[in-house]
């Protein structure tokens, strides 16, 4: 699997183009997807899905344009759907731009398959009610959105956030992954599960 990082949108959100054998998925299009579409074209890639870790506006600004250009469905956790009708999900929050409306498809946690690879869709709420993480076990990677960062965790003071729920989700669903698993977060650099278990100050003593 090839993974390309695109930092997009007003808050510099990390979006990830994961591709293999002519197929691709894109995780969290936070801004104008023009460079993503160029990469798809250059690589001869077919986008089979847009995967959303959560429905905060800075992670979804490019959804409508990317879905329109590729025909790919936009998949997200069902518990985040009500956020579309709020400033946090639809834009306007803290003066951020409005989000162009798009039609998401609910995705339930559990086993899935993308890029002809097994993927476990993990429920990791706490930053938002329906936050999901996408673990590709054969590739040793997990896309976590804003639940876990290098040496930090996601904010829980937004509507629908809950610190205890977030810590439990990380402990039960992320820290049980192999320690060498590479963690791709919504902001900042990549890290590993083992590194965060050992050094994340918000989680020491929790797992």
Secondary structure as UniProt FT lines:
FT   STRAND          2..8
FT   TURN            9..12
FT   STRAND          13..20
FT   TURN            21..22
FT   STRAND          23..27
FT   HELIX           34..43
FT   STRAND          46..51
FT   HELIX           57..59
FT   TURN            60..62
FT   HELIX           63..70
FT   STRAND          73..76
FT   HELIX           78..85
FT   HELIX           87..90
FT   HELIX           93..95
FT   STRAND          104..106
FT   STRAND          110..114
FT   TURN            115..116
FT   STRAND          117..123
FT   TURN            129..130
FT   STRAND          132..136
FT   TURN            137..140
FT   STRAND          141..145
FT   STRAND          148..149
FT   TURN            150..151
FT   STRAND          152..153
FT   TURN            159..160
FT   HELIX           163..169
FT   HELIX           170..174
FT   TURN            175..176
FT   TURN            179..180
FT   STRAND          182..185
FT   STRAND          191..192
FT   HELIX           193..199
FT   TURN            201..206
//
